[in-house]
């Protein structure tokens, strides 16, 4: 069985933290910024923690081994 390749797009967009969580760019931060408050735009600028439901799929793309997998 061949090895699974890391997804190039995913490795550019997501980083794995030391505790195993995923960090990625915040949504709603690229355009239509005029109506958003400065406080909201500052908060969107910092990386967000990806939800655990999405993190499972992203970890598969990154080739992170799942817990309990032999």
C-alpha positions as CSV (number, residue, x, y, z in Angstrom):
1,X,0.0,0.0,0.0
2,X,1.5,3.4,-0.9
3,X,2.0,6.1,1.6
4,X,-0.6,8.9,1.8
5,X,0.7,12.2,0.5
6,X,0.3,15.5,2.6
7,X,-2.3,17.8,1.0
8,X,-0.2,20.8,-0.3
9,X,-3.1,23.3,0.2
10,X,-3.7,22.2,3.7
11,X,-0.1,22.3,4.8
12,X,0.1,26.0,3.7
13,X,-3.1,27.0,5.5
14,X,-3.0,25.1,8.8
15,X,-0.5,24.6,11.6
16,X,-0.7,22.0,14.3
17,X,-0.1,23.3,17.9
18,X,1.9,21.5,20.5
19,X,-1.3,20.3,22.2
20,X,-2.6,18.9,18.9
21,X,-5.1,21.6,18.1
22,X,-5.2,23.2,14.6
23,X,-4.7,26.9,13.9
24,X,-5.9,28.5,10.8
25,X,-7.0,31.8,9.3
26,X,-10.3,33.3,10.5
27,X,-13.2,33.4,8.2
28,X,-14.9,36.6,7.1
29,X,-11.6,38.6,7.1
30,X,-10.8,39.1,3.4
31,X,-13.4,41.5,1.9
32,X,-16.4,43.7,2.8
33,X,-14.4,45.1,5.7
34,X,-15.9,48.6,5.6
35,X,-18.9,47.7,7.7
36,X,-16.9,45.7,10.2
37,X,-15.7,47.5,13.4
38,X,-12.0,47.9,14.0
39,X,-12.2,45.7,17.0
40,X,-13.8,42.9,15.0
41,X,-11.2,43.3,12.2
42,X,-8.3,43.1,14.7
43,X,-9.8,39.9,16.2
44,X,-10.2,38.4,12.7
45,X,-6.6,39.1,11.9
46,X,-5.3,36.6,14.5
47,X,-5.3,32.9,13.7
48,X,-8.3,30.9,15.0
49,X,-8.5,27.4,16.4
50,X,-10.3,25.1,14.0
51,X,-13.4,23.4,15.4
52,X,-13.0,19.7,16.3
53,X,-15.5,18.7,13.7
54,X,-13.5,20.3,10.9
55,X,-10.1,19.4,12.5
56,X,-10.6,15.7,11.9
57,X,-10.8,16.2,8.2
58,X,-7.9,18.6,8.1
59,X,-5.7,16.3,10.2
60,X,-6.4,13.5,7.6
61,X,-5.2,15.9,4.9
62,X,-2.1,16.8,6.9
63,X,-1.3,13.1,7.5
64,X,-1.5,13.4,11.3
65,X,-2.1,9.9,12.8
66,X,-5.4,9.4,14.6
67,X,-5.5,8.3,18.2
68,X,-5.9,4.5,18.6
69,X,-4.9,3.8,15.0
70,X,-2.4,0.9,14.7
